[in-house]
Amino acid sequence: MTSITLEPGRIPLDAWRAIYRGAGVALDASVRPAIARSAEAVASIVAKGEPIYGINTGFGKLASIQIGLHELETLQRNIVLSHAAGVGEPMPVPVARLMMALKLASLARGASGVKLETIDMLLAFLDKGITPVVPAQGSVGASGDLAPLAHMTTVMIGVGEAFVDGVRIPAAKALAQAGLKPLTLGAKEGLALLNGTQFSTANALAGLFETERLFQTALVTGALSTDAARGSDAPFDRRIHDLRGHAGQREVGAVLLTLMAGSAIRQSHLTGDDRVQDPYCLRCQPQVMGACLDLLRQAAATLTIEANGVSDNPLVFADDGEVISGGNFHAEPVAFAADMIAMAICEIGSLSERRITLLTDPALSRLPAFLTPKPGLNSGFMIPQVTAAALVSENKQSAFPASVDSIPTSANQEDHVSMAAHGARRLIRMAENLTGVIGIELLAAAQGCDFHKPLASSAPLEAVRDRLRREVPTLEDDRYFHPDMAAANALIRAGEIIKAADHALPGLEG
């Protein structure tokens, strides 16, 4: 796998996507002097003995309590141990690796006061495959993702657990196997590692990347469903979308039109079909999916900025010799981005489920009931459509905006929070539900096209059908349906449907 060299402050979205997919991580050497100057500035402040929040004081509501010089290392260790209070299942390893890379990029901006040894420990974790076990629940997305980032940091000091080669082992053992010694955190380092939005941002980016692939797959299955229903491609005409002007709508319309170009099934609609207009789930794909694309791109822009920013507190301005306390840890931008992604997931799935329903209803599709050659004796796609409806409904229930919620914490010192953490964390689960819906549509659309033989679809859509049929044969009589769905989902997750279409599909970068 390729390695990504991070240039803090200038890291593009595709680099974060590659890291999430497993790429290695390196750090541009040019940033090391700035990191060192930041650490030296903290050391100078410590030597003066003036009370500065996060360096020689307590935290949160306890910020007025000054800590003596001889207790500063204990202070930083204590904040890590006390804040490691997460619950729930561990975050997935790819997301945890992404979180560490995000924290590395933030600290490497040279505004956090951490030592080079601390930076190198994060690099070593990413290089040697040491992934902290981080319980996924416990952050409210303000004052940083404190609990999850504390669990990340405990492993750096030899406490807690880590995944190494898929095995969960004690942190001390993981460090020893890698030839690493536990860190002794200096002034401000514990707080710098704990404070920040990297847990929320990593989860939001992971959800975004999964949704991008599902969005592209749904364009393909949407075109295939349109052909299966002998729908019209006239609503995809460029002139319609140019008059409205939305970029996403124009791109989706153009893609759908070219995906269906040359279809003999589509041609048959022109000569032997008395239907004047198709239902919205076919006709309005450019409007709905285009709006989803615009929304996803807006979320991507926000998260790219956040991934390149510094979100801990206080911040060290080494050139000015100042440490300033602010609120960059508040994850409101991430919360809004996560809510946008959740809405897009819901709408992509809702439209896909409506197409499944159309195909299984003979009154709408003019295909055999439930897409089986022998309705009555066989139930065909009757219950897969129910499953799709259940998954869509579950996603709707999960999509209530997290960003509109808040609950005061830390004795009302932190009196407004973003809830970005669970707003972002839900996205992978929602994307998995969406995978199930699109997988059922893929099966249903391919089955629908089978009824039009000997007429064929377009070259890209026939290639998609051929790829599916290598794994799942046409449904003649009822059989154990679950393996068919599992096979379709596996193809979607692996990007095989997009690859088979061999077609330029709009993504996050435009």
Salt bridges, closest charged atoms under 4 A:
GLU7 OE1 - ARG10 NH2 3.43
ASP120 OD1 - ARG32 NH2 2.95
GLU161 OE1 - ARG168 NE 2.90
GLU189 OE1 - LYS115 NZ 2.41
GLU210 OE2 - ARG21 NH1 3.19
GLU210 OE1 - ARG213 NH2 3.67
GLU212 OE1 - ARG17 NE 3.04
ASP233 OD1 - ARG266 NE 2.57
ASP237 OD2 - ARG239 NH2 2.86
ASP242 OD2 - ARG238 NH1 2.82
GLU251 OE2 - ARG297 NH1 2.69
ASP273 OD2 - ARG230 NH1 3.39
ASP273 OD2 - HIS269 ND1 3.66
ASP273 OD2 - ARG275 NH2 2.55
ASP273 OD1 - ARG366 NH1 3.97
ASP274 OD1 - ARG366 NH1 2.93
ASP312 OD2 - LYS188 NZ 3.10
ASP319 OD1 - ARG37 NE 3.93
ASP339 OD1 - ARG426 NH2 2.41
GLU353 OE1 - ARG354 NE 2.82
GLU432 OE2 - ARG493 NH2 2.48
GLU441 OE2 - ARG355 NE 2.52
ASP450 OD1 - ARG465 NH2 2.22
ASP450 OD2 - ARG469 NH2 2.77
GLU462 OE2 - ARG465 NH1 2.86
GLU471 OE2 - ARG467 NH1 2.97
ASP477 OD1 - LYS374 NZ 3.90
ASP484 OD2 - ARG479 NH2 2.92
GLU496 OE1 - ARG467 NE 3.08
GLU509 OE1 - ARG17 NH2 3.09
